[in-house]
């Protein structure tokens, strides 16, 4: 199963990618330049599952993964709106541990592999 991860900086994409790869999934983190879904499909083969990870501006700043720029997360969300609208799974990571995010994604992928429908 081919999985693509998209999301706000500081949302935990890299951690989730490592965890899912460890579980045997083919995972690609979508770079910011490829976040527009139609462009993403041209750059990489269409994945089986698109997972969108989100984080609040406060959480992004707390995680220290970006320099604080007022409105940064809102700008990111606007840029990623197409990806979010087309995702198969949306996860707000603010109050979740890396393990919890991995468990949510893995559970979804297990059900998705059995033919379940889109979930959010």
Backbone atoms as SQL, in Angstrom:
CREATE TABLE atoms (id INTEGER PRIMARY KEY, chain TEXT, resi INTEGER, resn TEXT, atom TEXT, x REAL, y REAL, z REAL);
INSERT INTO atoms VALUES
  (1, 'A', 1, 'UNK', 'N', 0.843, -1.169, 0.000),
  (2, 'A', 1, 'UNK', 'CA', 0.000, 0.000, 0.000),
  (3, 'A', 1, 'UNK', 'C', 0.895, 1.240, 0.000),
  (4, 'A', 2, 'UNK', 'N', 0.647, 2.147, -0.945),
  (5, 'A', 2, 'UNK', 'CA', 1.416, 3.379, -1.067),
  (6, 'A', 2, 'UNK', 'C', 0.708, 4.503, -0.323),
  (7, 'A', 3, 'UNK', 'N', 1.432, 5.142, 0.595),
  (8, 'A', 3, 'UNK', 'CA', 0.873, 6.180, 1.454),
  (9, 'A', 3, 'UNK', 'C', 1.655, 7.468, 1.239),
  (10, 'A', 4, 'UNK', 'N', 0.930, 8.592, 1.116),
  (11, 'A', 4, 'UNK', 'CA', 1.570, 9.905, 1.050),
  (12, 'A', 4, 'UNK', 'C', 1.110, 10.704, 2.255),
  (13, 'A', 5, 'UNK', 'N', 2.066, 11.371, 2.909),
  (14, 'A', 5, 'UNK', 'CA', 1.776, 12.227, 4.061),
  (15, 'A', 5, 'UNK', 'C', 1.941, 13.684, 3.656),
  (16, 'A', 6, 'UNK', 'N', 0.944, 14.487, 3.988),
  (17, 'A', 6, 'UNK', 'CA', 0.946, 15.917, 3.727),
  (18, 'A', 6, 'UNK', 'C', 0.556, 16.601, 5.020),
  (19, 'A', 7, 'UNK', 'N', 1.040, 17.813, 5.233),
  (20, 'A', 7, 'UNK', 'CA', 0.580, 18.535, 6.407),
  (21, 'A', 7, 'UNK', 'C', 1.410, 19.734, 6.769),
  (22, 'A', 8, 'UNK', 'N', 0.933, 20.392, 7.802),
  (23, 'A', 8, 'UNK', 'CA', 1.549, 21.586, 8.344),
  (24, 'A', 8, 'UNK', 'C', 2.936, 21.247, 8.903),
  (25, 'A', 9, 'UNK', 'N', 3.890, 22.167, 8.740),
  (26, 'A', 9, 'UNK', 'CA', 5.197, 21.988, 9.380),
  (27, 'A', 9, 'UNK', 'C', 4.987, 21.837, 10.884),
  (28, 'A', 10, 'UNK', 'N', 5.666, 20.905, 11.488),
  (29, 'A', 10, 'UNK', 'CA', 5.538, 20.683, 12.922),
  (30, 'A', 10, 'UNK', 'C', 4.410, 19.744, 13.291),
  (31, 'A', 11, 'UNK', 'N', 3.786, 19.110, 12.292),
  (32, 'A', 11, 'UNK', 'CA', 2.665, 18.221, 12.587),
  (33, 'A', 11, 'UNK', 'C', 3.099, 16.785, 12.861),
  (34, 'A', 12, 'UNK', 'N', 4.351, 16.467, 12.608),
  (35, 'A', 12, 'UNK', 'CA', 4.854, 15.125, 12.894),
  (36, 'A', 12, 'UNK', 'C', 4.930, 14.197, 11.696),
  (37, 'A', 13, 'UNK', 'N', 4.989, 14.756, 10.484),
  (38, 'A', 13, 'UNK', 'CA', 5.038, 13.907, 9.284),
  (39, 'A', 13, 'UNK', 'C', 6.233, 12.951, 9.303),
  (40, 'A', 14, 'UNK', 'N', 7.410, 13.460, 9.665),
  (41, 'A', 14, 'UNK', 'CA', 8.616, 12.624, 9.632),
  (42, 'A', 14, 'UNK', 'C', 8.519, 11.460, 10.610),
  (43, 'A', 15, 'UNK', 'N', 8.001, 11.730, 11.801),
  (44, 'A', 15, 'UNK', 'CA', 7.849, 10.657, 12.797),
  (45, 'A', 15, 'UNK', 'C', 6.872, 9.605, 12.319),
  (46, 'A', 16, 'UNK', 'N', 5.748, 10.056, 11.757),
  (47, 'A', 16, 'UNK', 'CA', 4.764, 9.094, 11.256),
  (48, 'A', 16, 'UNK', 'C', 5.333, 8.299, 10.090),
  (49, 'A', 17, 'UNK', 'N', 6.058, 8.956, 9.206),
  (50, 'A', 17, 'UNK', 'CA', 6.657, 8.252, 8.071),
  (51, 'A', 17, 'UNK', 'C', 7.592, 7.147, 8.549),
  (52, 'A', 18, 'UNK', 'N', 8.448, 7.471, 9.527),
  (53, 'A', 18, 'UNK', 'CA', 9.374, 6.453, 10.068),
  (54, 'A', 18, 'UNK', 'C', 8.600, 5.280, 10.657),
  (55, 'A', 19, 'UNK', 'N', 7.560, 5.584, 11.436),
  (56, 'A', 19, 'UNK', 'CA', 6.779, 4.520, 12.069),
  (57, 'A', 19, 'UNK', 'C', 6.071, 3.633, 11.058),
  (58, 'A', 20, 'UNK', 'N', 5.476, 4.238, 10.050),
  (59, 'A', 20, 'UNK', 'CA', 4.760, 3.443, 9.038),
  (60, 'A', 20, 'UNK', 'C', 5.724, 2.624, 8.183),
  (61, 'A', 21, 'UNK', 'N', 6.885, 3.193, 7.874),
  (62, 'A', 21, 'UNK', 'CA', 7.893, 2.413, 7.128),
  (63, 'A', 21, 'UNK', 'C', 8.335, 1.200, 7.940),
  (64, 'A', 22, 'UNK', 'N', 8.502, 1.405, 9.234),
  (65, 'A', 22, 'UNK', 'CA', 8.885, 0.303, 10.119),
  (66, 'A', 22, 'UNK', 'C', 7.827, -0.812, 10.089),
  (67, 'A', 23, 'UNK', 'N', 6.574, -0.431, 9.887),
  (68, 'A', 23, 'UNK', 'CA', 5.478, -1.414, 9.814),
  (69, 'A', 23, 'UNK', 'C', 5.320, -2.004, 8.412),
  (70, 'A', 24, 'UNK', 'N', 6.168, -1.569, 7.468),
  (71, 'A', 24, 'UNK', 'CA', 6.172, -2.166, 6.141),
  (72, 'A', 24, 'UNK', 'C', 5.424, -1.411, 5.056),
  (73, 'A', 25, 'UNK', 'N', 4.967, -0.207, 5.350),
  (74, 'A', 25, 'UNK', 'CA', 4.255, 0.577, 4.334),
  (75, 'A', 25, 'UNK', 'C', 5.237, 1.350, 3.477),
  (76, 'A', 26, 'UNK', 'N', 4.870, 1.552, 2.222),
  (77, 'A', 26, 'UNK', 'CA', 5.626, 2.421, 1.317),
  (78, 'A', 26, 'UNK', 'C', 5.095, 3.831, 1.544),
  (79, 'A', 27, 'UNK', 'N', 5.927, 4.697, 2.134),
  (80, 'A', 27, 'UNK', 'CA', 5.478, 6.023, 2.558),
  (81, 'A', 27, 'UNK', 'C', 6.326, 7.107, 1.922),
  (82, 'A', 28, 'UNK', 'N', 5.660, 8.157, 1.504),
  (83, 'A', 28, 'UNK', 'CA', 6.356, 9.332, 0.965),
  (84, 'A', 28, 'UNK', 'C', 5.810, 10.569, 1.656),
  (85, 'A', 29, 'UNK', 'N', 6.714, 11.401, 2.156),
  (86, 'A', 29, 'UNK', 'CA', 6.317, 12.697, 2.712),
  (87, 'A', 29, 'UNK', 'C', 6.274, 13.670, 1.551),
  (88, 'A', 30, 'UNK', 'N', 5.161, 14.321, 1.412),
  (89, 'A', 30, 'UNK', 'CA', 5.015, 15.261, 0.313),
  (90, 'A', 30, 'UNK', 'C', 5.684, 16.564, 0.681),
  (91, 'A', 31, 'UNK', 'N', 6.671, 16.964, -0.102),
  (92, 'A', 31, 'UNK', 'CA', 7.348, 18.229, 0.129),
  (93, 'A', 31, 'UNK', 'C', 6.418, 19.395, -0.114),
  (94, 'A', 32, 'UNK', 'N', 6.737, 20.513, 0.474),
  (95, 'A', 32, 'UNK', 'CA', 5.876, 21.684, 0.357),
  (96, 'A', 32, 'UNK', 'C', 5.636, 22.065, -1.102),
  (97, 'A', 33, 'UNK', 'N', 6.627, 21.877, -1.944),
  (98, 'A', 33, 'UNK', 'CA', 6.480, 22.262, -3.346),
  (99, 'A', 33, 'UNK', 'C', 5.526, 21.352, -4.107),
  (100, 'A', 34, 'UNK', 'N', 5.185, 20.211, -3.535),
  (101, 'A', 34, 'UNK', 'CA', 4.298, 19.256, -4.203),
  (102, 'A', 34, 'UNK', 'C', 2.941, 19.130, -3.507),
  (103, 'A', 35, 'UNK', 'N', 2.591, 20.081, -2.666),
  (104, 'A', 35, 'UNK', 'CA', 1.406, 19.910, -1.835),
  (105, 'A', 35, 'UNK', 'C', 0.095, 20.097, -2.573),
  (106, 'A', 36, 'UNK', 'N', 0.096, 20.734, -3.736),
  (107, 'A', 36, 'UNK', 'CA', -1.123, 20.852, -4.519),
  (108, 'A', 36, 'UNK', 'C', -1.432, 19.471, -5.103),
  (109, 'A', 37, 'UNK', 'N', -2.607, 18.948, -4.810),
  (110, 'A', 37, 'UNK', 'CA', -2.905, 17.563, -5.173),
  (111, 'A', 37, 'UNK', 'C', -2.758, 17.276, -6.669),
  (112, 'A', 38, 'UNK', 'N', -3.329, 18.073, -7.564),
  (113, 'A', 38, 'UNK', 'CA', -3.121, 17.739, -8.987),
  (114, 'A', 38, 'UNK', 'C', -1.636, 17.693, -9.370),
  (115, 'A', 39, 'UNK', 'N', -0.848, 18.633, -8.820),
  (116, 'A', 39, 'UNK', 'CA', 0.594, 18.621, -9.087),
  (117, 'A', 39, 'UNK', 'C', 1.232, 17.389, -8.443),
  (118, 'A', 40, 'UNK', 'N', 0.793, 17.060, -7.231),
  (119, 'A', 40, 'UNK', 'CA', 1.339, 15.895, -6.528),
  (120, 'A', 40, 'UNK', 'C', 1.155, 14.636, -7.364),
  (121, 'A', 41, 'UNK', 'N', -0.031, 14.480, -7.949),
  (122, 'A', 41, 'UNK', 'CA', -0.292, 13.266, -8.732),
  (123, 'A', 41, 'UNK', 'C', 0.605, 13.214, -9.979),
  (124, 'A', 42, 'UNK', 'N', 1.003, 14.380, -10.512),
  (125, 'A', 42, 'UNK', 'CA', 1.897, 14.385, -11.670),
  (126, 'A', 42, 'UNK', 'C', 3.338, 14.069, -11.272),
  (127, 'A', 43, 'UNK', 'N', 3.731, 14.498, -10.081),
  (128, 'A', 43, 'UNK', 'CA', 5.120, 14.334, -9.633),
  (129, 'A', 43, 'UNK', 'C', 5.379, 12.918, -9.120),
  (130, 'A', 44, 'UNK', 'N', 4.412, 12.369, -8.413),
  (131, 'A', 44, 'UNK', 'CA', 4.569, 11.010, -7.876),
  (132, 'A', 44, 'UNK', 'C', 3.369, 10.189, -8.313),
  (133, 'A', 45, 'UNK', 'N', 3.539, 8.888, -8.327),
  (134, 'A', 45, 'UNK', 'CA', 2.403, 8.054, -8.700),
  (135, 'A', 45, 'UNK', 'C', 1.305, 8.215, -7.652),
  (136, 'A', 46, 'UNK', 'N', 0.085, 8.195, -8.092),
  (137, 'A', 46, 'UNK', 'CA', -1.058, 8.395, -7.204),
  (138, 'A', 46, 'UNK', 'C', -1.022, 7.358, -6.091),
  (139, 'A', 47, 'UNK', 'N', -1.052, 7.821, -4.835),
  (140, 'A', 47, 'UNK', 'CA', -0.981, 6.865, -3.717),
  (141, 'A', 47, 'UNK', 'C', -2.319, 6.180, -3.492),
  (142, 'A', 48, 'UNK', 'N', -2.280, 5.123, -2.723),
  (143, 'A', 48, 'UNK', 'CA', -3.510, 4.449, -2.310),
  (144, 'A', 48, 'UNK', 'C', -4.202, 5.249, -1.218),
  (145, 'A', 49, 'UNK', 'N', -3.400, 5.923, -0.377),
  (146, 'A', 49, 'UNK', 'CA', -3.946, 6.675, 0.757),
  (147, 'A', 49, 'UNK', 'C', -3.178, 7.984, 0.911),
  (148, 'A', 50, 'UNK', 'N', -3.933, 9.066, 1.118),
  (149, 'A', 50, 'UNK', 'CA', -3.364, 10.375, 1.411),
  (150, 'A', 50, 'UNK', 'C', -3.755, 10.735, 2.841),
  (151, 'A', 51, 'UNK', 'N', -2.756, 10.930, 3.704),
  (152, 'A', 51, 'UNK', 'CA', -2.985, 11.291, 5.104),
  (153, 'A', 51, 'UNK', 'C', -2.539, 12.725, 5.310),
  (154, 'A', 52, 'UNK', 'N', -3.421, 13.517, 5.919),
  (155, 'A', 52, 'UNK', 'CA', -3.131, 14.923, 6.195),
  (156, 'A', 52, 'UNK', 'C', -2.947, 15.102, 7.696),
  (157, 'A', 53, 'UNK', 'N', -1.768, 15.617, 8.102),
  (158, 'A', 53, 'UNK', 'CA', -1.495, 15.899, 9.507),
  (159, 'A', 53, 'UNK', 'C', -1.547, 17.401, 9.736),
  (160, 'A', 54, 'UNK', 'N', -2.257, 17.790, 10.769),
  (161, 'A', 54, 'UNK', 'CA', -2.446, 19.203, 11.072),
  (162, 'A', 54, 'UNK', 'C', -1.949, 19.487, 12.480),
  (163, 'A', 55, 'UNK', 'N', -1.614, 20.741, 12.741),
  (164, 'A', 55, 'UNK', 'CA', -1.215, 21.201, 14.072),
  (165, 'A', 55, 'UNK', 'C', -1.560, 22.677, 14.172),
  (166, 'A', 56, 'UNK', 'N', -1.903, 23.109, 15.365),
  (167, 'A', 56, 'UNK', 'CA', -2.224, 24.517, 15.572),
  (168, 'A', 56, 'UNK', 'C', -0.941, 25.349, 15.504),
  (169, 'A', 57, 'UNK', 'N', -1.114, 26.647, 15.347),
  (170, 'A', 57, 'UNK', 'CA', 0.050, 27.533, 15.309),
  (171, 'A', 57, 'UNK', 'C', 0.808, 27.476, 16.634),
  (172, 'A', 58, 'UNK', 'N', 0.077, 27.449, 17.757),
  (173, 'A', 58, 'UNK', 'CA', 0.737, 27.363, 19.067),
  (174, 'A', 58, 'UNK', 'C', 1.557, 26.088, 19.188),
  (175, 'A', 59, 'UNK', 'N', 0.988, 24.967, 18.736),
  (176, 'A', 59, 'UNK', 'CA', 1.701, 23.692, 18.828),
  (177, 'A', 59, 'UNK', 'C', 2.911, 23.669, 17.899),
  (178, 'A', 60, 'UNK', 'N', 2.754, 24.206, 16.714),
  (179, 'A', 60, 'UNK', 'CA', 3.870, 24.275, 15.772),
  (180, 'A', 60, 'UNK', 'C', 5.017, 25.075, 16.372),
  (181, 'A', 61, 'UNK', 'N', 4.678, 26.204, 16.967),
  (182, 'A', 61, 'UNK', 'CA', 5.702, 27.046, 17.609),
  (183, 'A', 61, 'UNK', 'C', 6.332, 26.306, 18.786),
  (184, 'A', 62, 'UNK', 'N', 5.516, 25.628, 19.597),
  (185, 'A', 62, 'UNK', 'CA', 6.025, 24.896, 20.759),
  (186, 'A', 62, 'UNK', 'C', 7.012, 23.811, 20.335),
  (187, 'A', 63, 'UNK', 'N', 6.713, 23.145, 19.240),
  (188, 'A', 63, 'UNK', 'CA', 7.582, 22.073, 18.756),
  (189, 'A', 63, 'UNK', 'C', 8.872, 22.614, 18.162),
  (190, 'A', 64, 'UNK', 'N', 8.907, 23.916, 17.911),
  (191, 'A', 64, 'UNK', 'CA', 10.140, 24.552, 17.462),
  (192, 'A', 64, 'UNK', 'C', 10.602, 24.144, 16.089),
  (193, 'A', 65, 'UNK', 'N', 9.703, 23.652, 15.257),
  (194, 'A', 65, 'UNK', 'CA', 10.114, 23.201, 13.934),
  (195, 'A', 65, 'UNK', 'C', 10.093, 24.311, 12.892),
  (196, 'A', 66, 'UNK', 'N', 9.575, 25.471, 13.253),
  (197, 'A', 66, 'UNK', 'CA', 9.596, 26.602, 12.329),
  (198, 'A', 66, 'UNK', 'C', 9.893, 27.853, 13.130),
  (199, 'A', 67, 'UNK', 'N', 10.454, 28.846, 12.486),
  (200, 'A', 67, 'UNK', 'CA', 10.620, 30.144, 13.130),
  (201, 'A', 67, 'UNK', 'C', 9.244, 30.780, 13.197),
  (202, 'A', 68, 'UNK', 'N', 8.950, 31.408, 14.297),
  (203, 'A', 68, 'UNK', 'CA', 7.617, 31.987, 14.455),
  (204, 'A', 68, 'UNK', 'C', 7.424, 33.174, 13.528),
  (205, 'A', 69, 'UNK', 'N', 6.449, 33.050, 12.673),
  (206, 'A', 69, 'UNK', 'CA', 6.021, 34.133, 11.795),
  (207, 'A', 69, 'UNK', 'C', 4.511, 34.223, 11.982),
  (208, 'A', 70, 'UNK', 'N', 3.988, 35.353, 12.439),
  (209, 'A', 70, 'UNK', 'CA', 2.545, 35.468, 12.635),
  (210, 'A', 70, 'UNK', 'C', 1.778, 35.059, 11.368),
  (211, 'A', 71, 'UNK', 'N', 0.780, 34.212, 11.563),
  (212, 'A', 71, 'UNK', 'CA', -0.042, 33.772, 10.437),
  (213, 'A', 71, 'UNK', 'C', 0.544, 32.643, 9.622),
  (214, 'A', 72, 'UNK', 'N', 1.708, 32.115, 10.034),
  (215, 'A', 72, 'UNK', 'CA', 2.372, 31.057, 9.263),
  (216, 'A', 72, 'UNK', 'C', 1.459, 29.851, 9.036),
  (217, 'A', 73, 'UNK', 'N', 0.833, 29.366, 10.099),
  (218, 'A', 73, 'UNK', 'CA', 0.012, 28.162, 9.980),
  (219, 'A', 73, 'UNK', 'C', -1.213, 28.433, 9.107),
  (220, 'A', 74, 'UNK', 'N', -1.805, 29.623, 9.230),
  (221, 'A', 74, 'UNK', 'CA', -2.940, 29.951, 8.363),
  (222, 'A', 74, 'UNK', 'C', -2.526, 29.937, 6.893),
  (223, 'A', 75, 'UNK', 'N', -1.351, 30.475, 6.602),
  (224, 'A', 75, 'UNK', 'CA', -0.836, 30.466, 5.234),
  (225, 'A', 75, 'UNK', 'C', -0.616, 29.039, 4.764),
  (226, 'A', 76, 'UNK', 'N', -0.030, 28.206, 5.634),
  (227, 'A', 76, 'UNK', 'CA', 0.180, 26.797, 5.299),
  (228, 'A', 76, 'UNK', 'C', -1.148, 26.096, 5.013),
  (229, 'A', 77, 'UNK', 'N', -2.136, 26.335, 5.847),
  (230, 'A', 77, 'UNK', 'CA', -3.452, 25.710, 5.655),
  (231, 'A', 77, 'UNK', 'C', -4.075, 26.114, 4.320),
  (232, 'A', 78, 'UNK', 'N', -3.952, 27.373, 3.955),
  (233, 'A', 78, 'UNK', 'CA', -4.490, 27.816, 2.665),
  (234, 'A', 78, 'UNK', 'C', -3.784, 27.114, 1.518),
  (235, 'A', 79, 'UNK', 'N', -2.465, 27.013, 1.628),
  (236, 'A', 79, 'UNK', 'CA', -1.689, 26.354, 0.575),
  (237, 'A', 79, 'UNK', 'C', -2.013, 24.877, 0.469),
  (238, 'A', 80, 'UNK', 'N', -2.351, 24.273, 1.605),
  (239, 'A', 80, 'UNK', 'CA', -2.626, 22.836, 1.656),
  (240, 'A', 80, 'UNK', 'C', -4.112, 22.503, 1.567),
  (241, 'A', 81, 'UNK', 'N', -4.956, 23.485, 1.301),
  (242, 'A', 81, 'UNK', 'CA', -6.408, 23.269, 1.309),
  (243, 'A', 81, 'UNK', 'C', -6.831, 22.166, 0.346),
  (244, 'A', 82, 'UNK', 'N', -6.229, 22.115, -0.834),
  (245, 'A', 82, 'UNK', 'CA', -6.593, 21.084, -1.803),
  (246, 'A', 82, 'UNK', 'C', -6.226, 19.697, -1.294),
  (247, 'A', 83, 'UNK', 'N', -5.062, 19.589, -0.679),
  (248, 'A', 83, 'UNK', 'CA', -4.642, 18.300, -0.128),
  (249, 'A', 83, 'UNK', 'C', -5.576, 17.863, 0.997),
  (250, 'A', 84, 'UNK', 'N', -5.946, 18.807, 1.863),
  (251, 'A', 84, 'UNK', 'CA', -6.853, 18.458, 2.960),
  (252, 'A', 84, 'UNK', 'C', -8.214, 18.024, 2.419),
  (253, 'A', 85, 'UNK', 'N', -8.717, 18.722, 1.404),
  (254, 'A', 85, 'UNK', 'CA', -10.017, 18.382, 0.833),
  (255, 'A', 85, 'UNK', 'C', -10.009, 17.016, 0.167),
  (256, 'A', 86, 'UNK', 'N', -8.860, 16.556, -0.282),
  (257, 'A', 86, 'UNK', 'CA', -8.761, 15.285, -0.993),
  (258, 'A', 86, 'UNK', 'C', -8.140, 14.164, -0.165),
  (259, 'A', 87, 'UNK', 'N', -7.886, 14.423, 1.111),
  (260, 'A', 87, 'UNK', 'CA', -7.221, 13.395, 1.914),
  (261, 'A', 87, 'UNK', 'C', -8.193, 12.269, 2.290),
  (262, 'A', 88, 'UNK', 'N', -7.623, 11.135, 2.595),
  (263, 'A', 88, 'UNK', 'CA', -8.402, 9.990, 3.064),
  (264, 'A', 88, 'UNK', 'C', -8.512, 9.989, 4.575),
  (265, 'A', 89, 'UNK', 'N', -7.493, 10.540, 5.241),
  (266, 'A', 89, 'UNK', 'CA', -7.473, 10.578, 6.701),
  (267, 'A', 89, 'UNK', 'C', -6.887, 11.906, 7.142),
  (268, 'A', 90, 'UNK', 'N', -7.599, 12.601, 8.030),
  (269, 'A', 90, 'UNK', 'CA', -7.154, 13.867, 8.606),
  (270, 'A', 90, 'UNK', 'C', -6.904, 13.638, 10.087),
  (271, 'A', 91, 'UNK', 'N', -5.730, 14.040, 10.577),
  (272, 'A', 91, 'UNK', 'CA', -5.402, 13.885, 11.997),
  (273, 'A', 91, 'UNK', 'C', -4.890, 15.214, 12.539),
  (274, 'A', 92, 'UNK', 'N', -5.561, 15.750, 13.576),
  (275, 'A', 92, 'UNK', 'CA', -5.072, 16.926, 14.302),
  (276, 'A', 92, 'UNK', 'C', -4.163, 16.378, 15.392),
  (277, 'A', 93, 'UNK', 'N', -2.888, 16.690, 15.326),
  (278, 'A', 93, 'UNK', 'CA', -1.885, 16.042, 16.175),
  (279, 'A', 93, 'UNK', 'C', -1.600, 16.753, 17.490),
  (280, 'A', 94, 'UNK', 'N', -2.206, 17.925, 17.727),
  (281, 'A', 94, 'UNK', 'CA', -1.861, 18.743, 18.899),
  (282, 'A', 94, 'UNK', 'C', -1.807, 17.974, 20.213),
  (283, 'A', 95, 'UNK', 'N', -2.816, 17.227, 20.518),
  (284, 'A', 95, 'UNK', 'CA', -2.915, 16.577, 21.830),
  (285, 'A', 95, 'UNK', 'C', -2.553, 15.091, 21.782),
  (286, 'A', 96, 'UNK', 'N', -1.924, 14.675, 20.680),
  (287, 'A', 96, 'UNK', 'CA', -1.593, 13.267, 20.493),
  (288, 'A', 96, 'UNK', 'C', -0.087, 13.034, 20.559),
  (289, 'A', 97, 'UNK', 'N', 0.301, 11.930, 21.147),
  (290, 'A', 97, 'UNK', 'CA', 1.716, 11.539, 21.126),
  (291, 'A', 97, 'UNK', 'C', 2.041, 10.966, 19.748),
  (292, 'A', 98, 'UNK', 'N', 3.336, 10.838, 19.450),
  (293, 'A', 98, 'UNK', 'CA', 3.747, 10.235, 18.185),
  (294, 'A', 98, 'UNK', 'C', 3.192, 8.817, 18.060),
  (295, 'A', 99, 'UNK', 'N', 3.183, 8.086, 19.160),
  (296, 'A', 99, 'UNK', 'CA', 2.653, 6.711, 19.160),
  (297, 'A', 99, 'UNK', 'C', 1.167, 6.715, 18.847),
  (298, 'A', 100, 'UNK', 'N', 0.423, 7.651, 19.447),
  (299, 'A', 100, 'UNK', 'CA', -1.028, 7.718, 19.205),
  (300, 'A', 100, 'UNK', 'C', -1.314, 8.028, 17.736),
  (301, 'A', 101, 'UNK', 'N', -0.553, 8.948, 17.140),
  (302, 'A', 101, 'UNK', 'CA', -0.740, 9.277, 15.727),
  (303, 'A', 101, 'UNK', 'C', -0.458, 8.043, 14.875),
  (304, 'A', 102, 'UNK', 'N', 0.615, 7.329, 15.189),
  (305, 'A', 102, 'UNK', 'CA', 0.945, 6.109, 14.460),
  (306, 'A', 102, 'UNK', 'C', -0.167, 5.076, 14.597),
  (307, 'A', 103, 'UNK', 'N', -0.706, 4.904, 15.790),
  (308, 'A', 103, 'UNK', 'CA', -1.778, 3.930, 16.004),
  (309, 'A', 103, 'UNK', 'C', -3.031, 4.290, 15.205),
  (310, 'A', 104, 'UNK', 'N', -3.386, 5.582, 15.179),
  (311, 'A', 104, 'UNK', 'CA', -4.556, 6.023, 14.414),
  (312, 'A', 104, 'UNK', 'C', -4.349, 5.729, 12.929),
  (313, 'A', 105, 'UNK', 'N', -3.182, 6.113, 12.414),
  (314, 'A', 105, 'UNK', 'CA', -2.900, 5.907, 10.996),
  (315, 'A', 105, 'UNK', 'C', -2.851, 4.423, 10.655),
  (316, 'A', 106, 'UNK', 'N', -2.192, 3.640, 11.479),
  (317, 'A', 106, 'UNK', 'CA', -2.080, 2.203, 11.216),
  (318, 'A', 106, 'UNK', 'C', -3.449, 1.536, 11.246),
  (319, 'A', 107, 'UNK', 'N', -4.272, 1.886, 12.220),
  (320, 'A', 107, 'UNK', 'CA', -5.619, 1.322, 12.297),
  (321, 'A', 107, 'UNK', 'C', -6.411, 1.676, 11.038),
  (322, 'A', 108, 'UNK', 'N', -6.320, 2.936, 10.609),
  (323, 'A', 108, 'UNK', 'CA', -7.016, 3.344, 9.387),
  (324, 'A', 108, 'UNK', 'C', -6.514, 2.531, 8.195),
  (325, 'A', 109, 'UNK', 'N', -5.194, 2.397, 8.078),
  (326, 'A', 109, 'UNK', 'CA', -4.631, 1.669, 6.939),
  (327, 'A', 109, 'UNK', 'C', -5.033, 0.201, 6.950),
  (328, 'A', 110, 'UNK', 'N', -5.107, -0.397, 8.122),
  (329, 'A', 110, 'UNK', 'CA', -5.562, -1.784, 8.206),
  (330, 'A', 110, 'UNK', 'C', -6.997, -1.912, 7.714),
  (331, 'A', 111, 'UNK', 'N', -7.856, -0.983, 8.121),
  (332, 'A', 111, 'UNK', 'CA', -9.251, -1.010, 7.676),
  (333, 'A', 111, 'UNK', 'C', -9.371, -0.649, 6.200),
  (334, 'A', 112, 'UNK', 'N', -8.565, 0.305, 5.756),
  (335, 'A', 112, 'UNK', 'CA', -8.576, 0.712, 4.354),
  (336, 'A', 112, 'UNK', 'C', -8.190, -0.474, 3.466),
  (337, 'A', 113, 'UNK', 'N', -7.212, -1.221, 3.919),
  (338, 'A', 113, 'UNK', 'CA', -6.752, -2.382, 3.154),
  (339, 'A', 113, 'UNK', 'C', -7.851, -3.442, 3.042),
  (340, 'A', 114, 'UNK', 'N', -8.775, -3.435, 3.979),
  (341, 'A', 114, 'UNK', 'CA', -9.889, -4.398, 3.943),
  (342, 'A', 114, 'UNK', 'C', -11.074, -3.855, 3.166),
  (343, 'A', 115, 'UNK', 'N', -10.911, -2.680, 2.538),
  (344, 'A', 115, 'UNK', 'CA', -11.964, -2.148, 1.685),
  (345, 'A', 115, 'UNK', 'C', -12.912, -1.180, 2.332),
  (346, 'A', 116, 'UNK', 'N', -12.569, -0.661, 3.507),
  (347, 'A', 116, 'UNK', 'CA', -13.426, 0.322, 4.145),
  (348, 'A', 116, 'UNK', 'C', -13.363, 1.632, 3.382),
  (349, 'A', 117, 'UNK', 'N', -14.307, 2.508, 3.627),
  (350, 'A', 117, 'UNK', 'CA', -14.420, 3.797, 2.928),
  (351, 'A', 117, 'UNK', 'C', -13.581, 4.868, 3.583),
  (352, 'A', 118, 'UNK', 'N', -13.592, 6.017, 2.933),
  (353, 'A', 118, 'UNK', 'CA', -12.896, 7.209, 3.422),
  (354, 'A', 118, 'UNK', 'C', -13.370, 7.574, 4.819),
  (355, 'A', 119, 'UNK', 'N', -12.413, 7.932, 5.692),
  (356, 'A', 119, 'UNK', 'CA', -12.745, 8.322, 7.074),
  (357, 'A', 119, 'UNK', 'C', -12.042, 9.623, 7.387),
  (358, 'A', 120, 'UNK', 'N', -12.625, 10.356, 8.318),
  (359, 'A', 120, 'UNK', 'CA', -11.957, 11.589, 8.770),
  (360, 'A', 120, 'UNK', 'C', -12.073, 11.697, 10.261);
